[in-house]
């Protein structure tokens, strides 16, 4: 019902675009139904989550306050091809990158902020989102982007939004409008994105019907997940894909789901962290997939933007474990 309402609104938006001169959105009739998109998503089974942002360089999982863009300095071009190769070696079919995390720092050149990789003080000066997409798409993998919403539950020291929309001086309504503009920018700028991973999006920001209408209005074939702020509600269906964070769905789960886990101990890189074994990864994957859910396994690149060698080896070994033995049928 909600999806039907949203698609109807999307068709209305197409007509509005013609009046305003905005880039036209694809008509809903030309796209698959949301249910078909969800079924296609579940066929992917295994994906790579990449937490890499200002948090990596500050040595924390959540950045408090606004730190200098100069801190984002991997010392050279990040080898996103190596990320994609590691994903392919594990047999993964898609990947999701943290385009904007709690720091508020953006890994693309956003027209709505200077707090991004193209800031004059940032040594990197390259569109990391574009690099990521090019590397993974060239290897046949689908690409998604993570975006962290500023939830009312965040403590004031965690800004989440760039300085142009500092929560200390902007209302919740202004914050929501700013975030919608940035997300729309991402989807327009990177049309290969098939999946939007929304962190901390729940009814305190937008009701589900409004959230779905917003997503369908961006592009009718765009899928989105929503990671509730409330730990007790994680895994509860909200938009297209329900998300569990380091927890399994019930065995009788029927909602299209995605279960996220860390290969190492933390989401962002932490020096000395050891990865799980390939067998542990395979056991988690099997359990997750049995519960109508994809497995999104996180690997955090280090300060040079590289996966640790131990993690790369585990991913490759996991891929070998997934390969059918002689006389066996390939895994579906």
C-alpha positions as CSV (number, residue, x, y, z in Angstrom):
1,X,0.0,0.0,0.0
2,X,2.7,2.5,1.0
3,X,4.7,1.6,-2.1
4,X,1.7,2.1,-4.3
5,X,1.1,5.5,-2.8
6,X,4.7,6.4,-3.3
7,X,4.8,5.4,-6.9
8,X,1.7,7.4,-7.6
9,X,3.4,10.4,-6.1
10,X,6.5,9.7,-8.2
11,X,4.4,9.9,-11.4
12,X,3.0,13.2,-10.2
13,X,6.6,14.4,-9.7
14,X,7.5,13.5,-13.3
15,X,4.8,15.9,-14.5
16,X,6.0,18.6,-12.2
17,X,9.5,18.2,-13.5
18,X,8.3,19.0,-17.0
19,X,6.9,22.3,-15.7
20,X,10.0,23.3,-13.8
21,X,12.6,22.1,-16.3
22,X,14.1,19.7,-13.8
23,X,15.7,16.5,-15.2
24,X,12.8,14.1,-15.9
25,X,12.3,11.0,-13.7
26,X,11.6,7.7,-15.3
27,X,7.9,6.8,-15.4
28,X,6.9,4.2,-12.9
29,X,5.4,2.0,-15.7
30,X,8.9,1.4,-17.2
31,X,10.3,0.0,-14.0
32,X,9.9,-3.2,-12.0
33,X,7.6,-3.3,-9.1
34,X,9.0,-2.7,-5.6
35,X,8.4,-6.4,-4.8
36,X,10.4,-7.4,-7.9
37,X,13.2,-5.1,-6.9
38,X,13.2,-6.6,-3.4
39,X,13.4,-10.1,-4.8
40,X,16.3,-9.1,-7.1
41,X,18.0,-7.7,-4.0
42,X,17.7,-10.9,-2.1
43,X,19.3,-12.8,-5.0
44,X,22.5,-10.9,-4.4
45,X,23.0,-12.6,-1.0
46,X,26.4,-11.2,-0.1
47,X,27.7,-7.7,-0.1
48,X,30.6,-5.5,1.2
49,X,30.1,-2.6,3.6
50,X,32.9,-0.1,3.6
51,X,33.3,2.3,6.5
52,X,35.8,4.9,5.5
53,X,35.5,8.6,6.3
54,X,36.9,11.2,8.7
55,X,36.3,8.7,11.6
56,X,39.1,6.5,10.1
57,X,41.7,9.3,10.6
58,X,40.5,10.3,14.0
59,X,40.6,6.8,15.4
60,X,37.0,6.8,16.5
61,X,33.7,5.2,15.5
62,X,31.7,8.5,15.9
63,X,33.4,11.9,15.3
64,X,32.4,14.7,17.7
65,X,32.4,18.3,16.5
66,X,33.9,19.6,13.3
67,X,37.5,18.6,12.5
68,X,39.6,20.0,9.8
69,X,39.2,18.5,6.3
70,X,43.0,18.4,6.3
71,X,42.6,15.4,8.6
72,X,41.3,13.3,5.7
73,X,44.7,12.4,4.2
74,X,45.4,8.9,3.0
75,X,48.7,10.1,1.6
76,X,47.8,9.4,-2.1
77,X,45.1,8.1,-4.2
78,X,42.9,5.4,-2.5
79,X,43.1,2.1,-4.5
80,X,39.3,1.4,-4.8
81,X,40.1,-1.2,-7.4
82,X,41.7,-3.2,-4.6
83,X,38.5,-2.9,-2.6
84,X,36.5,-4.2,-5.5
85,X,39.0,-7.0,-6.2
86,X,38.7,-8.1,-2.6
87,X,34.9,-8.2,-2.9
88,X,35.0,-10.2,-6.1
89,X,37.4,-12.7,-4.4
90,X,34.8,-13.3,-1.7
91,X,32.0,-13.8,-4.2
92,X,30.2,-10.6,-3.2
93,X,27.7,-9.1,-5.6
94,X,27.4,-5.5,-4.3
95,X,29.0,-2.9,-2.0
96,X,27.9,0.1,0.1
97,X,30.2,3.0,0.9
98,X,29.8,5.6,3.8
99,X,29.4,8.7,1.6
100,X,28.6,10.7,4.8
101,X,28.9,9.4,8.3
102,X,28.5,11.1,11.7
103,X,31.4,13.5,11.1
104,X,29.3,15.2,8.4
105,X,32.2,15.0,6.0
106,X,31.3,14.2,2.5
107,X,33.3,11.9,0.2
108,X,31.9,13.6,-2.9
109,X,32.0,17.2,-4.2
110,X,28.7,18.4,-2.8
111,X,27.2,21.7,-4.0
112,X,25.6,22.2,-0.6
113,X,28.8,22.2,1.5
114,X,32.5,22.8,1.4
115,X,33.0,20.2,4.1
116,X,34.0,17.5,1.6
117,X,36.9,16.0,-0.2
118,X,37.3,19.0,-2.5
119,X,37.7,21.4,0.4
120,X,40.9,23.6,-0.1
121,X,42.4,22.2,3.1
122,X,41.7,18.5,2.2
123,X,44.9,17.0,0.6
124,X,42.8,14.3,-1.2
125,X,40.9,16.5,-3.7
126,X,39.3,13.5,-5.5
127,X,35.7,12.3,-5.7
128,X,36.0,9.1,-3.7
129,X,32.3,8.2,-4.3
130,X,32.9,8.3,-8.1
131,X,36.1,6.3,-7.7
132,X,34.3,3.6,-5.7
133,X,31.4,3.4,-8.2
134,X,33.8,3.1,-11.2
135,X,35.9,0.4,-9.6
136,X,33.0,-1.8,-8.5
137,X,30.9,-1.3,-11.6
138,X,33.8,-2.2,-13.8
139,X,33.9,-5.6,-12.0
140,X,30.2,-6.3,-12.4
141,X,29.2,-5.4,-8.8
142,X,26.2,-3.3,-7.9
143,X,26.8,-0.2,-5.8
144,X,25.0,1.5,-2.9
145,X,25.7,4.5,-0.7
146,X,25.3,5.0,3.0
147,X,24.0,8.3,4.3
148,X,23.7,9.1,8.0
149,X,20.6,11.2,9.0
150,X,20.8,13.5,12.0
151,X,18.4,12.0,14.4
152,X,16.9,13.9,17.4
153,X,18.5,11.3,19.6
154,X,22.0,12.3,18.7
155,X,23.9,14.2,21.5
156,X,24.8,17.8,20.5
157,X,28.5,17.0,20.2
158,X,27.8,14.7,17.3
159,X,27.0,17.2,14.5
160,X,26.3,14.6,11.7
161,X,25.5,17.5,9.3
162,X,28.0,19.8,7.6
163,X,28.6,23.2,9.0
164,X,26.2,24.8,6.5
165,X,23.4,23.0,8.4
166,X,24.9,22.9,11.9
167,X,22.2,21.4,14.2
168,X,23.2,24.0,16.8
169,X,21.7,26.7,14.6
170,X,19.2,24.9,12.3
171,X,15.8,23.4,13.1
172,X,14.9,19.8,12.6
173,X,12.8,20.8,9.6
174,X,15.8,22.7,8.1
175,X,18.0,19.7,8.7
176,X,15.6,17.3,7.0
177,X,15.4,19.6,4.0
178,X,19.2,19.9,3.8
179,X,19.6,16.1,3.9
180,X,17.0,15.5,1.3
181,X,18.8,17.9,-1.0
182,X,22.1,16.1,-0.5
183,X,20.6,12.6,-1.1
184,X,18.9,13.8,-4.2
185,X,22.2,15.2,-5.3
186,X,23.9,11.8,-4.8
187,X,21.2,10.0,-6.8
188,X,21.3,12.4,-9.7
189,X,25.1,12.7,-9.7
190,X,25.6,8.9,-9.6
191,X,22.8,7.2,-11.6
192,X,24.5,3.7,-11.1
193,X,23.5,3.7,-7.4
194,X,20.8,1.0,-7.0
195,X,20.6,1.2,-3.2
196,X,20.4,3.8,-0.5
197,X,21.4,2.8,3.0
198,X,19.8,5.2,5.4
199,X,21.2,5.3,9.0
200,X,19.1,6.6,11.8
201,X,16.0,7.2,9.6
202,X,12.8,6.5,11.5
203,X,9.5,8.1,12.3
204,X,11.1,10.9,14.4
205,X,12.5,12.2,11.1
206,X,9.9,11.2,8.6
207,X,6.9,8.8,8.7
208,X,7.3,5.7,6.5
209,X,4.9,6.9,3.9
210,X,6.7,10.2,3.5
211,X,10.1,8.4,3.4
212,X,8.9,6.1,0.7
213,X,7.5,8.9,-1.4
214,X,10.8,10.7,-1.1
215,X,12.7,7.7,-2.3
216,X,10.4,6.8,-5.2
217,X,10.5,10.5,-6.2
218,X,14.2,10.3,-6.6
219,X,14.1,7.3,-8.9
220,X,11.4,4.7,-9.1
221,X,13.8,1.8,-9.3
222,X,15.9,2.9,-6.3
223,X,15.8,0.6,-3.2
224,X,16.4,1.9,0.3
225,X,16.9,0.5,3.7
226,X,16.4,2.2,7.0
227,X,18.4,1.5,10.2
228,X,16.2,2.5,13.1
229,X,17.7,4.7,15.9
230,X,16.0,2.5,18.5
231,X,18.0,-0.7,19.0
232,X,14.9,-2.6,19.9
233,X,13.3,-1.8,16.6
234,X,16.2,-2.6,14.3
235,X,15.1,-5.2,11.8
236,X,11.5,-3.9,11.8
237,X,10.3,-3.2,8.2
238,X,10.2,0.6,7.5
239,X,11.0,1.3,3.9
240,X,12.1,-1.3,1.3
241,X,14.7,-3.3,3.1
242,X,14.7,-4.1,6.9
243,X,18.2,-3.9,8.6
244,X,19.6,-5.9,11.4
245,X,22.9,-4.8,13.0
246,X,25.1,-7.6,14.4
247,X,21.9,-9.6,15.2
248,X,20.1,-12.3,13.2
249,X,16.5,-12.0,12.0
250,X,14.1,-14.5,13.4
251,X,14.1,-17.8,11.5
252,X,10.6,-17.2,10.2
253,X,11.4,-13.7,8.9
254,X,9.5,-12.8,5.8
255,X,10.5,-9.1,5.4
256,X,13.2,-8.5,2.7
257,X,16.2,-8.0,5.0
258,X,19.9,-7.2,5.3
259,X,22.1,-8.3,8.2
260,X,25.2,-6.2,8.8
261,X,28.3,-7.5,10.6
262,X,31.9,-6.5,11.0
263,X,34.7,-8.6,9.6
264,X,37.0,-6.9,12.2
265,X,35.8,-5.8,15.7
266,X,34.7,-2.3,14.7
267,X,33.0,-0.6,11.8
268,X,35.8,1.9,11.2
269,X,39.4,0.7,11.1
270,X,41.1,0.1,14.4
271,X,44.8,-0.6,14.7
272,X,45.5,-4.2,15.7
273,X,42.0,-5.5,15.2
274,X,41.8,-9.1,14.0
275,X,39.3,-10.4,11.4
276,X,37.0,-13.3,11.8
277,X,38.0,-16.5,10.2
278,X,36.7,-17.5,6.7
279,X,34.7,-20.3,8.3
280,X,33.0,-17.9,10.7
281,X,32.1,-15.6,7.7
282,X,30.6,-18.6,5.9
283,X,28.6,-19.7,8.9
284,X,27.2,-16.2,9.3
285,X,26.4,-16.0,5.6
286,X,24.5,-19.3,5.6
287,X,22.5,-18.3,8.7
288,X,21.7,-14.9,7.4
289,X,20.6,-16.1,4.0
290,X,18.3,-18.7,5.6
291,X,16.4,-15.8,7.2
292,X,15.3,-14.0,4.0
293,X,18.3,-11.6,4.3
294,X,21.4,-10.5,2.6
295,X,24.7,-10.5,4.4
296,X,26.5,-7.1,4.3
297,X,30.0,-7.7,5.7
298,X,31.9,-4.6,6.8
299,X,35.6,-4.1,6.2
300,X,37.2,-0.9,7.4
301,X,40.1,0.5,5.2
302,X,43.1,1.8,7.2
303,X,44.5,5.4,7.1
304,X,46.1,4.7,3.7
305,X,42.7,3.6,2.4
306,X,43.8,-0.1,2.2
307,X,42.2,-3.2,3.6
308,X,44.5,-5.0,6.1
309,X,46.2,-7.9,4.5
310,X,44.7,-10.4,7.0
311,X,41.2,-9.2,6.0
312,X,42.0,-9.5,2.3
313,X,43.1,-13.1,2.9
314,X,40.0,-14.0,4.8
315,X,37.8,-12.7,2.1
316,X,39.7,-14.7,-0.6
317,X,39.5,-17.8,1.6
318,X,35.8,-17.3,2.1
319,X,35.4,-17.1,-1.7
320,X,37.2,-20.4,-2.1
321,X,35.0,-22.0,0.5
322,X,32.0,-20.9,-1.5
323,X,33.3,-22.5,-4.7
324,X,31.6,-25.8,-5.5
325,X,33.7,-28.9,-5.2
326,X,34.0,-31.4,-8.2
327,X,30.7,-33.1,-8.8
328,X,28.7,-30.5,-6.8
329,X,26.2,-28.1,-8.1
330,X,27.1,-24.4,-7.9
331,X,25.6,-22.5,-4.9
332,X,22.4,-20.7,-5.8
